[in-house]
Amino acid sequence: MQATKLSITDVVLFEPKVFGDERGFFYESFNNRVFEQATGLKRNFVQDNHSRSAKNVLRGLHYQVQHPQGKLVRVTVGEVFDVAVDIRKSSPTFGKWVGETQSAENKRMMWVPEGFAHGFVVLSDVAEFLYKITDYWYQEFERSIAWDDPDIAIEWPIADTPTLAAKDSAVKLPHDAEYF
């Protein structure tokens, strides 16, 4: 498995070696030793989540205060543009973002560490997205940042206004949000 640190070096893209033939394919989707070597972190993943979304659905930008979550994310059906925003006040990359296209075809995984807001938009007709999470979900600690905040200026690869959940339509701009 190849690990590549992105422009915000705490965010890591993992690309597995895929072995395929006429029967199908096989790949190692997670290896703790490779993860620890690439990130320098020891993490205990406590929960796996699975979502399915239609084209142009945007989920995010989500994070938790009190119980921050690290997320190792991948796509098993379809294609998404996946984004991590650094919201650690003491970080030199505070307010910056990185984004990568992940798909069932490229089988990439992205490590989104604690202290980052996370979101994605679906580029294909449908996408299934899996998350390995380092802490449990606590509704009272969940927070969101506006997906279209002009200061963050994420370059979402979409032409139309995305479909949002109600909670993502009424979120705070970064200057009003809680950070780490």
C-alpha positions in Angstrom: 0.0 0.0 0.0 1.4 3.4 -1.0 0.9 6.3 1.5 1.2 9.9 0.3 1.1 13.0 2.6 -1.0 15.7 1.0 -0.3 19.4 1.0 -1.6 19.5 4.6 0.8 16.8 5.6 -1.3 15.4 8.5 -3.8 14.3 5.8 -2.6 11.1 4.1 -3.9 9.4 1.0 -3.6 5.6 0.9 -3.6 3.7 -2.4 -3.7 -0.1 -2.1 -2.1 -2.6 -4.4 -4.9 -4.2 -6.2 -4.5 -7.8 -7.5 -7.0 -8.6 -10.3 -7.7 -11.2 -12.9 -10.7 -12.6 -14.8 -12.2 -13.6 -11.4 -12.3 -10.1 -10.0 -9.9 -8.4 -7.6 -8.4 -8.5 -4.1 -6.7 -5.8 -2.0 -5.9 -5.1 1.5 -8.2 -2.3 2.6 -6.6 -1.6 5.9 -3.3 -2.5 7.5 -2.6 -1.0 11.0 1.2 -1.2 10.6 1.1 0.7 7.3 -1.3 3.3 8.8 1.0 3.9 11.9 4.1 4.2 9.7 2.5 6.6 7.3 0.8 8.8 10.0 3.1 8.4 13.0 -0.1 7.8 15.0 -1.5 4.9 17.0 -5.3 5.0 16.7 -8.0 2.7 17.9 -10.8 2.7 15.4 -14.1 2.2 17.4 -16.8 2.4 14.8 -17.4 1.9 11.1 -20.0 4.0 9.2 -21.5 3.4 5.8 -23.4 6.0 3.8 -25.1 6.0 0.4 -25.8 9.2 -1.4 -27.2 10.3 -4.8 -25.4 12.5 -7.3 -24.7 16.1 -6.2 -25.4 15.3 -2.5 -22.9 17.2 -0.3 -22.3 16.0 3.3 -20.3 18.3 5.5 -18.3 20.0 6.6 -18.6 18.1 9.9 -16.5 17.7 13.0 -16.9 17.1 16.7 -15.7 19.2 19.7 -15.0 17.4 23.0 -14.7 14.1 21.3 -12.9 14.8 18.0 -12.9 12.0 15.4 -10.2 10.9 13.1 -11.6 9.3 10.0 -10.2 6.9 7.5 -12.6 7.1 4.5 -13.1 5.3 1.2 -15.6 4.8 -1.5 -16.9 1.3 -2.4 -19.5 2.4 -5.1 -19.3 5.4 -7.3 -17.1 8.5 -7.0 -16.8 11.5 -4.6 -14.7 14.6 -4.1 -13.5 14.3 -0.5 -12.4 17.4 1.5 -10.5 18.0 4.8 -10.3 21.5 6.3 -7.7 22.2 9.0 -9.6 23.8 12.0 -6.7 23.6 14.5 -6.1 27.2 15.6 -2.4 26.6 16.4 -1.7 25.0 13.0 0.2 26.8 10.3 -2.4 25.5 7.8 -5.5 26.6 9.9 -8.4 27.3 7.5 -6.7 25.6 4.6 -8.2 22.6 2.8 -7.2 19.6 0.7 -9.4 17.6 -1.6 -9.0 14.3 -3.5 -11.2 12.3 -5.8 -12.0 8.9 -4.4 -13.8 6.2 -6.2 -14.7 2.5 -6.2 -12.3 2.3 -9.2 -9.2 4.0 -7.7 -9.8 2.5 -4.3 -8.0 5.4 -2.5 -8.5 6.0 1.2 -7.9 9.3 3.0 -6.9 9.8 6.6 -8.7 12.9 8.0 -7.2 13.4 11.5 -8.8 14.8 14.6 -9.0 18.6 14.3 -10.3 18.7 10.8 -13.7 19.3 9.4 -14.7 16.8 6.7 -17.1 16.7 3.8 -17.6 15.2 0.4 -19.8 15.7 -2.7 -21.0 12.8 -4.9 -19.9 13.0 -8.5 -21.4 9.8 -9.8 -25.1 8.8 -10.0 -24.7 7.2 -6.5 -21.9 6.6 -4.1 -21.3 4.5 -1.1 -18.8 5.9 1.4 -17.2 4.0 4.4 -15.7 5.6 7.4 -13.4 4.1 10.1 -13.8 6.4 13.1 -11.6 6.9 16.2 -14.3 8.1 18.5 -18.0 7.6 18.8 -20.6 10.1 17.5 -22.0 12.5 20.1 -24.8 14.6 18.7 -24.3 17.3 21.3 -20.7 17.8 20.2 -21.3 17.7 16.5 -20.5 20.9 14.6 -20.5 22.0 11.0 -18.9 24.7 8.9 -20.6 26.1 5.8 -19.5 24.1 2.7 -19.4 27.3 0.6 -17.6 29.6 3.0 -15.7 32.2 0.9 -12.7 32.4 3.2 -12.0 28.7 2.9 -13.0 28.8 -0.8 -13.1 25.0 -1.5 -13.1 24.4 -5.2 -16.0 21.9 -5.3 -16.1 20.2 -8.8 -19.8 20.8 -9.3 -21.8 23.1 -11.5 -25.1 23.3 -9.5 -25.9 24.0 -5.9 -25.6 20.7 -4.1 -28.3 18.8 -2.2 -27.8 19.4 1.5 -29.3 18.0 4.7 -31.2 20.6 6.8 -28.4 20.6 9.3 -25.9 21.5 6.6 -28.0 24.3 5.2 -28.0 26.3 8.5 -24.4 26.1 9.6 -22.0 28.7 10.9 -19.3 30.5 9.0 -15.8 29.8 10.3 -15.4 33.0 12.3 -18.4 31.9 14.5 -17.5 28.2 14.8 -15.8 26.4 17.7 -12.3 25.2 16.9 -9.6 23.0 18.4 
